[in-house]
Amino acid sequence: MDLLLKYFPNLTPLQIHQFEALEGLYRDWNAKINVISRKDIDELYVRHVLHSLAIAKIVRFRPGTSLLDVGTGGGFPGIPLAILLPECHFTLIDAIGKKITVVQAVADQLQLTNVTARKNRIQEIKLKYDFVLSRAVTAFPEFVAMVRKNISTHSIHAVPNGIIYLKGGDFDAEISPFRATAEIYDLSKIFMEPFFETKKAIYLPVR
C-alpha cells in the first residue's frame, strides 16, 4: 500500500482495504484459472494495479462517467479504477468466459457495485460510453475502428470523450494516422518505478 499511497495519498480506509485485498484474491483465483503470469502476480501492484491507475492521472473523470474496458483479461484496468472511482460506472468485457468469471468474483468479493462484467466481443456491444479503455489488446488503428461506434457524442468532461489506451514499447507506426489529434503520455513522468520506462498512454478524442 505504500506504493499506491505514494501516488494516491487520499485513498479512503475502504479503498485501502479493497486494494490490499487484491493480491490475495488474485493469487487464489490464479491457482484455479491462470489469468496473470507467475512473474506478474509477484509484481501485481506495479505491473497491473498502478499501471491501470495511470488512466486516472490522464483524465479527471466526473461522477457518473461511463467507461468500457475492452479485453479486460483478469480485470485490468477496470477493477483498480473502479476501486479508485466509486462514483463512475465500469463495464468490463472479454471474449473468454473464464476471465469474466474471475472479474465477476473479484468485483463481488470487493463489493464493487459500480462494475458490470460481461462475456462479449466488442463487435457485440452496441451501447455507448464516455470513454473506452484498454491495455494493448490489438494494434491501435484496428482498436479505434472497432470501438469508435461505442463512444457517446455527449461529453460531460473538460476534454472530449474518447479512447485511453495503455501501451508499451515503440508504436510510432501505429499512432501515425492519429498523430494530429492523439495525446501521448509518457508514464515514466508520472510513476518513478523502472517498469514504466517504456510505458505510455494514448488519449484519442473521438468527436
LINRA-V10983 format. One record per residue. RES is the residue in one small letter. PSI is psi in radians with two decimals (999 if undefined). Layout:
BEGIN
res=RES psi=PSI
res=RES psi=PSI
END
This chain:
BEGIN
res=m psi=-0.42
res=d psi=-0.67
res=l psi=-0.84
res=l psi=-0.71
res=l psi=-0.41
res=k psi=-0.67
res=y psi=-0.35
res=f psi=1.29
res=p psi=-0.18
res=n psi=0.41
res=l psi=2.47
res=t psi=2.86
res=p psi=-0.66
res=l psi=-0.78
res=q psi=-0.72
res=i psi=-0.78
res=h psi=-0.76
res=q psi=-0.76
res=f psi=-0.70
res=e psi=-0.57
res=a psi=-0.31
res=l psi=-0.78
res=e psi=-0.82
res=g psi=-0.74
res=l psi=-0.81
res=y psi=-0.59
res=r psi=-0.74
res=d psi=-0.83
res=w psi=-0.61
res=n psi=-0.47
res=a psi=-0.42
res=k psi=-0.76
res=i psi=1.99
res=n psi=1.75
res=v psi=-0.22
res=i psi=2.38
res=s psi=2.73
res=r psi=-0.71
res=k psi=-0.72
res=d psi=-0.56
res=i psi=-0.52
res=d psi=-0.29
res=e psi=0.61
res=l psi=-0.78
res=y psi=-0.51
res=v psi=-0.92
res=r psi=-0.37
res=h psi=-0.92
res=v psi=-1.00
res=l psi=-0.69
res=h psi=-0.77
res=s psi=-0.74
res=l psi=-0.21
res=a psi=-0.54
res=i psi=-0.62
res=a psi=-0.22
res=k psi=-0.24
res=i psi=-0.76
res=v psi=2.35
res=r psi=1.79
res=f psi=2.33
res=r psi=2.70
res=p psi=2.42
res=g psi=-0.07
res=t psi=2.42
res=s psi=2.30
res=l psi=2.40
res=l psi=2.12
res=d psi=1.93
res=v psi=2.24
res=g psi=0.85
res=t psi=-0.34
res=g psi=-2.12
res=g psi=0.06
res=g psi=0.50
res=f psi=2.28
res=p psi=0.01
res=g psi=-0.82
res=i psi=-0.89
res=p psi=-0.66
res=l psi=-0.62
res=a psi=-0.59
res=i psi=-0.79
res=l psi=-0.57
res=l psi=1.26
res=p psi=-0.28
res=e psi=0.06
res=c psi=2.71
res=h psi=2.34
res=f psi=2.25
res=t psi=2.11
res=l psi=2.12
res=i psi=2.59
res=d psi=2.56
res=a psi=-0.25
res=i psi=2.02
res=g psi=-0.68
res=k psi=-0.50
res=k psi=-0.71
res=i psi=-0.54
res=t psi=-0.78
res=v psi=-0.81
res=v psi=-0.82
res=q psi=-0.71
res=a psi=-0.76
res=v psi=-0.77
res=a psi=-0.72
res=d psi=-0.77
res=q psi=-0.47
res=l psi=-0.05
res=q psi=0.81
res=l psi=1.67
res=t psi=-0.11
res=n psi=0.32
res=v psi=2.28
res=t psi=2.17
res=a psi=2.27
res=r psi=2.41
res=k psi=1.74
res=n psi=2.66
res=r psi=2.67
res=i psi=-0.52
res=q psi=-0.37
res=e psi=-0.21
res=i psi=2.13
res=k psi=-0.31
res=l psi=2.79
res=k psi=2.61
res=y psi=2.83
res=d psi=-0.76
res=f psi=2.54
res=v psi=2.28
res=l psi=2.69
res=s psi=2.80
res=r psi=1.45
res=a psi=1.02
res=v psi=-0.37
res=t psi=-3.14
res=a psi=2.49
res=f psi=-0.78
res=p psi=-0.71
res=e psi=-0.68
res=f psi=-0.80
res=v psi=-0.77
res=a psi=-0.63
res=m psi=-0.63
res=v psi=-0.14
res=r psi=-0.66
res=k psi=-0.32
res=n psi=0.12
res=i psi=2.15
res=s psi=2.54
res=t psi=-0.17
res=h psi=1.95
res=s psi=2.42
res=i psi=0.19
res=h psi=2.93
res=a psi=-0.38
res=v psi=2.71
res=p psi=2.68
res=n psi=2.74
res=g psi=-2.69
res=i psi=2.39
res=i psi=2.11
res=y psi=2.16
res=l psi=2.30
res=k psi=2.55
res=g psi=2.77
res=g psi=-2.84
res=d psi=2.18
res=f psi=0.58
res=d psi=-0.75
res=a psi=-0.69
res=e psi=-0.64
res=i psi=-0.23
res=s psi=-0.65
res=p psi=-0.27
res=f psi=0.17
res=r psi=-0.49
res=a psi=-0.46
res=t psi=-0.41
res=a psi=2.60
res=e psi=2.28
res=i psi=2.22
res=y psi=2.21
res=d psi=1.94
res=l psi=-0.30
res=s psi=-0.25
res=k psi=-0.15
res=i psi=-0.78
res=f psi=2.41
res=m psi=-0.22
res=e psi=2.50
res=p psi=-0.53
res=f psi=-0.54
res=f psi=0.07
res=e psi=-0.60
res=t psi=0.18
res=k psi=2.44
res=k psi=2.83
res=a psi=2.41
res=i psi=2.23
res=y psi=2.12
res=l psi=1.91
res=p psi=2.46
res=v psi=1.93
res=r psi=999
END
